[in-house]
Amino acid sequence: MSKILVIEDDQATLIGLKQLLENESYEVITSSDGLDGLDKAMKLNPCAVLSDVNLPSMNGFDICRKLRESKFNQPIILLTSRADSFDKVIGLEIGADDYITKPFNSREVISRIRSQLRRYERNSEIYEQDKIGRARKRKLLAVMFTDMVNYSQKMNVNENLTLELLDIHNKIIKEKIKEYEGSIVEIIGDAFLAAFESTVYAVNCAIKIQKAFADYNSEQTADRKIEIRIGIHIGDLIEVEGKLKGDALNIAARIQQQSKPGRIYISEEVYNTIINKVKCEIDDKGNFQLKNITSPVKLYEINCQSQ
């Protein structure tokens, strides 16, 4: 019988999931605490883990990260009431296989679990054979995260106009990323995640993007203006099967959240790399405690108008 670990501190949800899975002939292990859930996952080695994000003692992101660091290869599915796209990015980038937003449909949960288990079973033999020789390339890359301001609000007001603006937004950003030799890691709705081998190119790309939107907005009515926020960080990323993984992706997304519309925020690591290499004013904004990032991060703002 397949064992599934459910880590959930809401007792009603925990009981409901346990009954649902047992009705499908799974053996269910439960925990309502993050550290306890992590310990059970390590010791009992279940075929899959379903974990809430908000938990006592340790959140679901850290559980996922620590399990992956310990070579836990079985499916991990995060369950949460959050619909924040950045939380989804973080969950998936640190190793989660799926992300289900509450409230969820019972049949959908079962279908997603079965789908992930089938995928794992198909690939487990290949993973075992290739575990030692699997190529993993480490790269030091600059990561840029962009996000359109008030996208959801615009969609609620005028969906057709917002989709038209999204096409313009995507075209501008794609052109600039290509111009500065960057690669698009992922597009999440109105957000772009891009990587650059040159930090100077990443910053210059961001400056050109903001200038392109400023030029566009100067000729538009208020309802057709497009504003974006940009965050840039540099860090060690791992390329696994053609996909980039690493905390630098998460940090860039969180830096973007601190930025103001039409602005670019960069980490101290980026600042130290580009100082005296980029012709623009850079303002020290101080230390920020970024969401789900343990240590404070010092941020700087690039003044695009000074270039």
Stockholm file with secondary structure:
# STOCKHOLM 1.0

chainA/1-307         MSKILVIEDDQATLIGLKQLLENESYEVITSSDGLDGLDKAMKLNPCAVLSDVNLPSMNGFDICRKLRESKFNQPIILLTSRADSFDKVIGLEIGADDYITKPFNSREVISRIRSQLRRYERNSEIYEQDKIGRARKRKLLAVMFTDMVNYSQKMNVNENLTLELLDIHNKIIKEKIKEYEGSIVEIIGDAFLAAFESTVYAVNCAIKIQKAFADYNSEQTADRKIEIRIGIHIGDLIEVEGKLKGDALNIAARIQQQSKPGRIYISEEVYNTIINKVKCEIDDKGNFQLKNITSPVKLYEINCQSQ
#=GR chainA/1-307 SS CCEEEEECSCHHHHHHHHHHHHHTTCEEEEESSHHHHHHHHHHHCCSEEEEESSCSSSCHHHHHHHHHHTTCCSCEEEEESCCCHHHHHHHHHTTCSEEEESSCCHHHHHHHHHHHHHHHHHHHHHHHHHTTTCCEEEEEEEEEEEEETTHHHHHHHCHHHHHHHHHHHHHHHHHHHHHTTCEEEEEETTEEEEEESCHHHHHHHHHHHHHHHHHHHTTSCGGGCCCEEEEEEEEEEEEETTEEESHHHHHHHHHHHHSCTTCEEEEHHHHHHHTTTSCSEEEEEEEECCTTCSSCEEEEEEEGGGC
#=GC SS_cons         CCEEEEECSCHHHHHHHHHHHHHTTCEEEEESSHHHHHHHHHHHCCSEEEEESSCSSSCHHHHHHHHHHTTCCSCEEEEESCCCHHHHHHHHHTTCSEEEESSCCHHHHHHHHHHHHHHHHHHHHHHHHHTTTCCEEEEEEEEEEEEETTHHHHHHHCHHHHHHHHHHHHHHHHHHHHHTTCEEEEEETTEEEEEESCHHHHHHHHHHHHHHHHHHHTTSCGGGCCCEEEEEEEEEEEEETTEEESHHHHHHHHHHHHSCTTCEEEEHHHHHHHTTTSCSEEEEEEEECCTTCSSCEEEEEEEGGGC
//
